[in-house]
Amino acid sequence: MRNSSGFPDKSTVDRIRARYPTGCRVELISMDDSHTKLLPGEKGTVSIIDSTGTVFVNWDCGSVLTLIEKVLKQTMHPFEEAWEAPERLR
């Protein structure tokens, strides 16, 4: 749900943070953005979720792309794997 300013309310942001905690590994499902070279199957690590519910991801390919709440379910999902973060992400 959104508040009067058009941003997700606190309960929505809390739900996003629970699904994509900092350090969570994610995989891109699809991307409908002509300004990125990311492809389905790309993997990354959630670096932070801000107070508006925007998810910041450091993609393994070197790209940094933020995703907003309304597109999260369609664009990526969390997954588990044995993986050690590169030094730049520690």
N, C-alpha and C positions, 0 to 999 in steps of 0.2 A: 504494500500500500504506500501511497505517496502522501507527503505532507503538503501544506498550503503553498510552499515554495516550489513544489514540483519534484523534490528529491525523495528518495525512499525514506520511510519513517524508521525510527530506531529499531523496531522489531524486525523489519525487513533487513536492515544492515546487520543485525545480530545473526539472523538466519544465514546470510551470505558468509559472514565470518565463520560460522560453524561449519558450513559446507566447504569453504576454501580457506582453511587456516594458513597463517604465514608459514612458509616452508613447504606447503602442500604441493605435490607434483600434479600437473594438469596436462591434458592432451587436447589439442585443437580438433574439434569435430568438423566445423565448417567456418568459412569466413566470407562475408559478403561486403568486402571493403577493397576497393580498387587501389587504395593507397598503401597496402601492405603486400609483402611478398610471402607471408606465412601461408603454408599449405596445410590441409587436413593431415593429421598425424604428427604434426610438430609437437614437441614436448617442452614444458617449461616449469618454472617454480614461482609460486605466488610470493611476492616480496612484501606487499602490504595491501590492506583494504582501508580506504579512507572513510571519513565520516559520512560521505554520500553513497557509500556502497560500491565505489569504483574499485575494481580489482586490478592491481598492477602486477604484471607477469614478466619475469625475465626469461625469455625463450632461449633454449639451448643453442639456437643458431646465432644468437647475439642480438636479436631484436628485442626491444622493450615495447610492449603494447598494453594499453589499459583497456579493460572491458567494463561496460556499464551493466547495471542490474538487468535491464529489460532484454539483453541479448545473451546473458550467461548460459541459460539452459540449452540454447541452440548452438552455441559456439564451442564450449569446452566442458570437460568433465574431469573430476579428480581421479587419480589412479595411484596404485602403489607399485613400487619397483625398488630393487636394490640399487641405490644411486648415491653417489657422494657429490655434494655441491662443489662446483669449481671454486678456487680460491677467491675469485672476485665477488662471489655471492655469500661468503662467510662473514 
